[in-house]
């Protein structure tokens, strides 16, 4: 029977961390003491240890909260005081887009602070918000700054607060030799694969040390869809491969016995330094060490004990890890491989060679164990993850090991480093093919939802699969049958039952912060007005609507949130004319549209009326003498949006792009008596509106295409109030998902798919 003492210790620590983060302190303490009393009454030492571990983590979390929320420095944070501070940089600077422009975010440790006439020495993590002069600050540097402290805005008790600074930092001390060496290795890895193409430049550093700077967002989405995201971040797999490589080199050099343990320890320390000493890296190092132990003799027993000890140790250091998705995924994947994979491998060994059974059981066990957490994060269940990981696995080791080797050799002689790293680049190319082809399959993932009921349901299904899997995998009939069923499901695009509803005239696709609308032209045809920011999202919406032909596409203006999804409209569909605004601004957006269309786009002519199937569409804006060039930065593009008046089955619809008050006022004067049934509210419902124009349209239904929790404050409360005051029904994609407008006997109706 397995020794569960240390696993129970880890489980108790995790429960203590969850309680500390999610429950009132008194209730957490009461529950832990109650469990301890019950275990003591039963004289069960493993359960007593479990309760004590929970109490220990609760105690550490309580002390940390007290240290950050009480005392003079906490008072400075609460008062949002301006202070002079000394920091040690603990993370790489990252440029982040925000509501008011780009900001550089840096993690640091606050070591000294002077404010309100007093000075304090401490060791507390903070998040620094700075300008782009901080992008060159290196990890391990000590800097002096002046800035304003503020509360951490929900980042948790592991962060004291936020420090907003202006201007460049004053460097007091550079990074020590260890950090300089680690930075040199990271830079050499990037240089070694620089000549090998874009994907190699992006992915080899990510595979080796989790350096994902510059990663293409579309490629990252493909990795997420196919369950390969773990390859883009620092994980236990990285450490297992790299330390395994160090041990092989050590054995070739004649190391034996304790010297091999020393080599492994050196490899682990080197990995942490190169990948950065952030919590995710430390967690990955711990899980990778567990995996290495699990690969040795009596690996399952030793690995499970080490897993429990690792969880307990990590949570004592940082109780906040208990509620992070990365920690949960690492522990669950490692646990699945240790506890589930051997049983499933033994079942399949009855009809498969052992190597094949192991190759299938390991990714399958990890995927099943992690599925509830992954689903809670993404709202999707990947159906291709196991196969994608199987196909990618042979390329992961050479890409990781040779990428590091190329970087190390490149420190000595750069040309030889490029030669050594070349196979790593080739291996990465294969992984990219797997991710892109897998993500392009008709049903690579199914939408599931992130609500409590949905997560409970998928958790129950995974538990049932854990129970039933040994029986299903024991027989070749059921094993192969399940595989064939999965293949058929992945290759077939299932219908969306009841969608679109009969009689629909307009669909507002949930494309996030952007616009994507479809007018029903009949018999699988649709007029598409804007395509949103993401090709995959608009493509999915059109698929759900059954749109196979697009006789007309209108790009109202060239901002990314209206135009970047255009490839998703065009690919795989019979497409006619693409009409655009007359203003070529921003120029790069216009050029991107021209690149993806088969024939040059045409300008939507003012006053022109077209009949396309069941759709009649008239162009109301811009005027014929409107400017054709802007400032070059897109600042004039909104008011140059193409405005369309459409009629479908007798329903009058006004599609307004992103026009702002000047264009709205001009339209009100040009078409003074304009009234419609449905209004697509301009510019995602921003506060910059001519309310007389909006309310004068007398629309029964106002549609707002807007991203959930966007940084722009869309839609504005005063705009919503003005629209509802006219009696209009307001529907929003951030709350309703895809929205359909129907023609009924009584007028119009609305259906939502959110």
N, C-alpha and C positions, 0 to 999 in steps of 0.2 A: 504494500500500500504506500502511496506517495506521502512524503513528509510535508505536511501543509503548515508547519509552524511559521516559517518565514513568509510564505505567501499570505497567511492570515495577518501577519504583522504589517505587510504592505497594504493589505485591504483595509485594515483598521486606520492606518495613516491616511489613506485616500479618503475614507469616510470622514475622518476628522477634518481634513482640508476642505471637503465639500461643505460640511456643517459650518465651518468657520466663515466661509464665503457667503453662504446662502441663508443662514439662520441667525436669529438673535443670540448674542453670546451666552445669556443665561440658559436658554433652551438647549443650545449645543452642549454646555457643560452638564446640565441635568441629564440629558440623554446618555452622554458618555459615562457619567458616574453610575447611572442606572444599569447600563450594560456591564460595567465592571463589577457591580454588586451581584448581578445575576450570574456572571461567570465564576465569581468567587464562591457563591453558594453551591454551584455545581462542581467546584474544585477542578475546573477545566483550565489548565495552564495555557494552552494555545489561545483560548478565547480571552483569558485574562491579559495575555500579551497583546492581543488585538485591541482590547479596550484601552490599555495603557498607551499603545501607539497613537490611538485617536486623541487621548488626553494630551500627549506630548505635542502633537501637531497643533491642537487647539491652543495650547499654551504658547507655542512659538508665534502663532498667528496673532494672538491677543497682545503679546509683548510688542510685536512689530507695529500693530495698529496704534498701540499706546505711544510708541516712540515717534510715530509720524503724525499723530493727531493731537498730541499734548506737548507742552513745553514752549519755550520762547521762539524757536525756529518755526514751529507749527503756527504760532500766533502771527509771525511775519507772513507766512503763506496765506493764512486766512484774511489778513489785512491787505493782501496784494501789494506788499511793500516793495519799494525800489531798494536793492541791496548791491553791495560789492561782494563778489564771490570768487572762490578758486575752485576749479573743476578739474577732474581727470576724465578724459574722453574714454567711454567704454563701448562705443558702437560706431559704425561707419555712418557718416552724414548721408542723408537721403533727401532728395528733392521731391516734395509732395505738393500737388495742386490743391489749393483751397479756394474758399469762396472769394477771398480778397486778393488772390494771386498766389504765386508759388512761394513756398516756405521750406527752409531746410530744417529737418528734424534730426536731432542728435541725442543719443543717450549718454549720460555722464553721471559721475559720482561727485556729489557736492562735499567738499572736504573742509572748506572754511567759508563763513558768511559774516558780513558786517552790515548791520542795519539798525536803525533807530538808536544809534549811539552805543551799541554793544557788539562784541565779536564772539563768534562761537566756532568751535571745531567739531566736526561730525563726520560720519560716513553714511550718506543717504543718496539713493538714486534719484535723479531728476530727468525730465525730458526738456531739452533746450530747443526753443524755436528761434531761428535766426535767418539771416539773409544768405545770398549765394556766396558771400565771402567766406563762409564756413565750409564750403564743399571740399576744400583742400586740407582741412584739419585731419590729422592722422590719429588712429587709435593709439591710446597710451599717452597722449600729449597732456600736459598740465597747462591750463590757461587761466588768466584772470579776466573777469568780465564785470560789467555793470548791467543789471537787468531787473525786470519786475517779476517777483514770484507770484504764483497763482495756484489755486487748488487744481488737482490733477484731472478733474472732469471725468471721473469714472474709470481711470486706469487701474485702480485697485490699491490696496495698502502697500504693495511692493514699490510704489513710487511716491516720493514725498510731495512732489508737485511739479508744476511747469515753470520754467524760467525763460521769459521772453527777453531777448537781447537785441541790440542794434549795433551794426558795425562789426568789423573784424575783431577776433579775439586777440588778446595780448599773450603770446606764447611765453610761458615761464620756463618750461622744461620739455624737451622733446621726448619721444618714446624711447624706451630702453632697447637694448640690443635684441631682446627676444621679439618685441613687436616689430622692430625694423626687419629682422630676418623673416618673420611671417609675411610681412608686406612684400618683401622681395620675392618670396616663393609665389605668392598670389599673382603678382605682376608678371613673373616669368611664365606661369601657366597660361595666362592670357596671351602673352607674346608668342609662345610656342605654337598656338593654334590660330594666330591672327591671319596667316596666309590661306587658311583652309576653308574660308567661306563663313557666311553669316551665322549659320546654325552652330557650327563648331565653336566660333567665338563666344556664342551665348551659352551653350550647353556644357561644354567640357569643364569650364570653371565651376558651373553649378553642380555637376556630378561629383567633382573632386572635393570641393570645400564649401558648396552651397552659395557660391558667388553668383547671384542671379541678376546683377546689374545689367541693364540693357536688354533684358529678355523680351521678345516679341509677345505682346499680350494675347494675340490670336493663337500663337503656338502654345502659350501657357494654358489657354482654354482647352485646346485639343488634349493636352496632357491631363487636365482635370477630368474631361469627359471619359477618357480611357483608363482612369485610375492609375496614372503614372506620375501624379504630382509629387509623390515622395522622392522621385529622382531629381526634382528641382530644388529641394531643400536639404539642409544638413539632416541626415538620418543615421540610424544605427548601421544601415547597409554600407554607408561611406566608410565608417570606422572599421567595420568587419573586413572589408576588402583591403583597405590601406594597411591596417595592422597585420592582416594575413600576409600581405606582400612583404612587410618588414620582417616577419617571422621566416618567410621563405629565404629571403636574402641572408638573414642571420644564420639559418641552417647551412646555406651554401658556404658561409664564412667560417663554419665550424663551431658555432655556438651551441651549447647543450645545457640542459638542466636549468639552474637558476638564472643563468645568463639569458636564456630565452624569455623568462619572465621579465627580466630587466629590459630586454629589447621591446617586448610588448608594451610595458609601461612607458618607455620612451616614445613609442609610436603613438600611444594614446595622448600623451602630453603634447607631442608635436601636432597631432590632429587638432586638438583644442586650440592651440595657439594660432594655427593657420586659419581655422574656420571661425575664430573669434570666441572669446569666453562669455558669450551670451547664454541666457538660460536654455534656449533651444539647443545650443551646441553641447552644453553640459549634459542635458537630457539625452541627446543622441549618443554621446560618448558612453553614458551609463548603459543604455539599451544595447549598444554595439558590444560592449564588454560582456553583457549577459549572453548575447548571441554567440560570441566567441567561446565562452565557457560551455554553452549548450552544444557546440559542435564537437566537444571533446568526449572522452569516455564517460559513461553514465550521464550523458548530457542533459537528459530531461530532468532528472532529480537535481543535479547541480544547478542547471539553468533556472529551474523554478525557485530554488532557494535564493539564488542571486537576484532574480527578478523582484522577489519580495523585499530583499535587503536594499536593492537599488531604489525602489519606490519609497520605502521608509526614509532612506537617507536624503533623497531629493526633496521630499516634502518637509523634512526637518529644516533643510537649508532654505527652501522657498515654498511655504504653504500655498501661495497663490497659484502654483502650477496645477493644483488639483482641479481647477475649473478651466484650464486652457485646452483647446482642442488638440494642439500638438502633443501635449503630454498624454492625453487619453489615447490618441491614435498610436503613439509609440508603445505604450504599455499593452494595449489590446492586441496590436499586431504581434508583438513579442510573445504575449501569452497564447495567442492563437497558434503560433508556430510551435510553441513548446508543448501545449496540451492537446490541441486538436489534430495537428498535422500528422503526428505519429500514428494515431488511431486510424485516420483516413488513409494514410499510406499503406498500413497493414491490410486494410480492407481491399484496396485496389491491387495489392500484390498477388491476390488470388488469380488475376487474369492479365496483369500488366507486369513488365519487368520492373525491378525495384527502382531503377533510375527514373523511369517514366512516372511511376507512382509518386516518387518524391517531388519530381518537377511539377506535377499537378497539385499535390496536396499542400505544399507550402504556400503558394500564392492564394489558393482557394481558402485555406484556413485564415490567413491574414485578412483577406477581403471580407469574409463572413464576420469575423470578429470586429472589424472596423466599420461595417456598413451602417449601423445605427448612427454613429457619430458623423460619418461622411454625409449621410442623408440629412441629418439635422443642420449641417453647414450649408449644403448645396441645394437641398430640396429635390435631388435626383438620385436614382439608383443606376449605376453603370452596369450594363449587361456584357460589356466587352473587357472588363478590367482583368479578369483572370487570364483570358487568352492573350491580351495585350502584354501583360507582365511575363507570360510564358515566352512570347516571341521576342520581347525586349531583353530578357534576362541574359542570353548569351553575349550581348553587346555591352552590358553594364560593366562587367569586370574589366575588360580591356580598355574601355573608355575611361574608367576611373583610375586604374593603376598606371596605364601608359600616359594619361594626362598629367598625373603627378610626377612620373618619371621624366617626362619631357620638360616639366617646369624645373625640376632639380638639376637635370643635365644642362638646361638652358642658362642656369646661373653661372656655369663654367664656360660653356661655348654655345651661343644662341643657335647657330645653324644646326648643330647636332641635336639640340633640344627640339627643333622643328621636325627633324626626321623621326625622333623617338615618339613624338606626339602625333604623327600622321595617322597611325592606326586608330588612335583615340578619336580623331575627327571622322574617320570612316565609320567607326562603330556608332558614333552619335548620329550620323546620317541615317543609319538603319533604324535607330530608335525614333527619329523624327518621322520616318515613313510609317512606322507602326502607329504612332500617335495620330498622324493626319488621316491615314486610311481608316483607322478604327473609328475616329470621330465622325467621319463622313458617311458611315453606314446608316441606313434608314432609321434604325432603332438602337443606336449605340447606348442610349440612356433613356430612362422613362422618368417623367415628372412624378413626384410623390408628395411633396409638401413638407413643411417644417413645423406644423402645429403639434400640440401634445398628442392628439389622437393618432396622427400619422406616424410620429416617432414611436409611440407605444406599439402600434401595429407592426412596424418593420422590426422592432426589437423582438416581439413575440414570434414573428416569422423566422428570424435568425435563430432563435432558441429552438424552435421546432426543427429547423434544418440541422442544427448541431446534433439533436437527438436522432434524427432519421438518416443522416448522411452515411453512417457506417453500413446500414442495411442497403441503402440505395447504391453505394459504391462497391458493395461486395459482389454484386452480380454484373456481368458484362451487359446483360440485357437492359437493366435499369440504368446503369452508368452511361452506356452509349446512347440509350434512348433520351435521357435528360440532356446530353450534349447536343444531339440532333435537334431537339425541341428548342434549345437555346439558340442554335445557329439559325433555324427558321425564323425565330422571333426577331433576331438582330437584323436579318436580311429583308424583313417585311415591315413596311410602314403601317402600323395599325390605324384604323379609322378613329376619329374622335367622335364618339357617339353623341348624336344630338347637336353637333356643331359643324357648320354653322346652321342656325335654325332657318327653317323655310321662310322665305319672304324678306330676307335681309337685304338692306340697300347700302349700308356703310359699315365698315369695320375700323375701329381704332385699335391698332395693335399695341400691346404693352412692350415697347422697345426700350424702356428705361427713360433716361433724361434725353428725350428727342421726340421726333414725330415719325409716324408710319401709318398711313391711312389707305384704305382700299375701298373703291366704289365697285359695286357688283354690276358687271356688264353682261352677266348671264352665261350659262353653259361653261363653267370653269374659267371664265375670263374676268379680269379685274383691271381697273384703272388704278395704278398705285401713285399716291401723292406723298413723296418723301419716303426715306428708307431707314431712318434711325441711324444710330452709331455702330451697330453690330450686324454684319451680314447673316450670321447664324440665327439671330433672334427674329429678324424680319422673314427669313426663309422659313422658319418654323411656323410663324403666324400664317404665311401664305399656304403652307402645306395643310394646316388645320382647316383653312377655308376652302381647300380643294382647288386653288388657283393654279392652272397649268399654262394659261396664256395671259400675257400682259400687253394688250394692244398699245397702251400709252403709259409712260412713266413721266411724272412731273417732279423735278427737283426744284423746290421753291427757292432755295438759295444754297450756297456752297459751304455752309458751316457743317462741321463733322457730325453733329447730332441729327442732321437731316440727310446727309449725303454719303457717309462712310459705309452704310449698309447696302449700297446699291448692288455690289456683286451678289449678294444673297437674293436679290430680286431677279437678276438676269440669268444666273446659272441654272440650267436644267429646265428653263421655260422658254416657250416661243414668245419673243419680245418684239414689239413694234418700235414706235418712235420714242425718243427720250427728249422731253422738252425741259428747258432750263430758263432761269432769269437772264435778263440782259446785262446785269452787272457782274463782271468777272472779279469777284472779291469774296473771300481771299483767293489770290491766284493759285495757290497750291491746291485748294479744294476744287477749283474749276478744272485744273490739270488732272487731278485724280479721277474726276468723273469722265473726262475725255478718254483717259487711258482704258477704262473698263468697258466702254460701250463699243459695239461693233461698227456703228456708223456715227459720224459726228453729231452731237446733240444740236437741236434747233432751239431758237429762242421762242418762248411762248408769246405769240403776237397779241397785243392789246386789242380787245374787242372781238377776237375771233371766237366762233362757236363751233363745236364739233359734236357729232353724234357717234358714239361708240357703243354698239349694242344697245343695252337699256339705259346707257348713261348719256346725258347731254351736259356738256361742260363749256363754260364761257370764261375767258380771261378778263378780269376786271382791273388788274394791276400787274406790273408797273405801267406807267403811261409811255406813249411812243417816244417822247423826247427825254426820257429819264436818263441819267448818267450811266455810262457803261463801265466806268472804272471807279474804284474807291481808293481808300488810303493804303490798301495793300495788306492791312491787318484784320480785315473782316468787320471793322467797326461800322461800315455803312451797309452791310449786307442785309440786315434784318428788314430795313425799310424798303429794300428792293425785292422782297419776297414776292413770288408769284401768288396772286390771290385768285381763287377760282370760285365761280358760282355754278354748282352742279345740281342737276335734277335727275333723280332715279325713282321710277315708279310713282311720280307725282310728289316726291319729297324734295323740298328745296334745301340745299346744303351749302354753307359758306365755309370754304377752307382758306385760312388766312395766313399760313406760314408763321413768321415771327414779326409781322409788321408792328410798329410802335406808334405812339400818338401822332407824329407828323403825317405818316401815311394813312392812319385811320381817319384823321380829320379831313385829309384830301379825298378819301373815299366817301366820307359822309357828304361832302359837298358835290362830288361827281355823281353819286347815285343816291340822291337824298331820300327817296322813298323805299329803299331796299328793306325788305323783310324776308325772313327765312324761317324754316322749321327747325333746322339744326345748325348750330354754330360751333366750329372748331376754334376755341378761344386762342387768340394770338399769343405767341411767345410763352407757352406753357403756363399761362395765367400769371405772368409777372405783374408787379405793381405799376409798370409803365404802360398805362392804357388810357385811351379816351373813353371814359365810362359812358358818355352820351352816345358814342358810336355803338358800343356793345349793347347797351340797353335798348337803343332805338331799333335794333334788328328784330325785336319781339320774338326771339327764338324760344321754342318750347323746351329744347334740349341744348345744353352747353357741354361740350366735350373738352377735357383738358388732358393732354398727353404729357405726363410728368414723371420723373424718376422718384422712387421711394427714398425718403430721408435725404433729398438732394441738398446741396450746400448753398442754394440760391434763394431759399425762402419761397419757392414756387409750390403751389399757387398762393398769391397774396390774399390775406383775409378780406381786405376791403373789396377786392374784385369778386370774390365768392359772395360776399354780402350783397353787392350790387346786382349780381346775376340772379340770386335767389329771390331778391326783392321784386323782380319782374314776374315771378312765378315759374321761372325756368328750372328744370331739373338739371342738376350738375352731376356729371360722371367723370371720374378720374382714373387713369391707369394705375397710379400708385396704390389706390384702394381697391379697384375693381378688376385689375388685369385687363385682358382683351375685352373690348366693349363692342357690341353689335347693335345697330339701329335697324328696327324692323318696320315694314309697312303693314299696318293692320286695317281692319274695316273701320275702326274708330279713329285712325290717324297714325301715330307712331308709337312704338314701344321699344324697350331697351332690354337686352340680355347681357350679362357679364360672365366672364369665365375666370374670375379671380378667386 
